Amino acid sequence: QVQLVESGGGLVQAGGSLRLSCAASGSIFSINTMGWYRQTPGKQRELVASIGSGGSTDYADSVKGRFTISRDGARKTMVLQMNSLKPEDTAVYYCKYISYGRVYWGQGTQVTVSP
């Protein structure tokens, strides 16, 4: 089992910044991919950014140049730095862990960007 605990969501004005963290614990394998997804009511959950254990990253086009994903050397904590936030970034953000076919999700953290 893998446990994921997210933190850092909140309310911010447009143009502001927030930093989301996801701490993983439990049966962590060295080869894995972690990512941030977001979801708004009535819409499917969508990828925001992901990072592999080797450091390769992938970003949604809508956040490129504004968001940066990173993880620590032990590969157990993942951070999403969100800058130049827009109202359309408002969503519940979820942390995801994938390794050898095992998929785990965090409980989600609300990000609200006011105009």
Beta strands, then each sheet from edge to edge (+ up, - down):
strand 1: 2-7
strand 2: 10-13
strand 3: 18-26
strand 4: 33-39
strand 5: 46-52
strand 6: 57-59
strand 7: 67-71
strand 8: 77-82
strand 9: 91-99
strand 10: 102-105
strand 11: 109-114
sheet 1: 1+ 3- 8+ 7-
sheet 2: 2+ 11+ 9- 4+ 5- 6+
sheet 3: 2+ 11+ 9- 10+
end
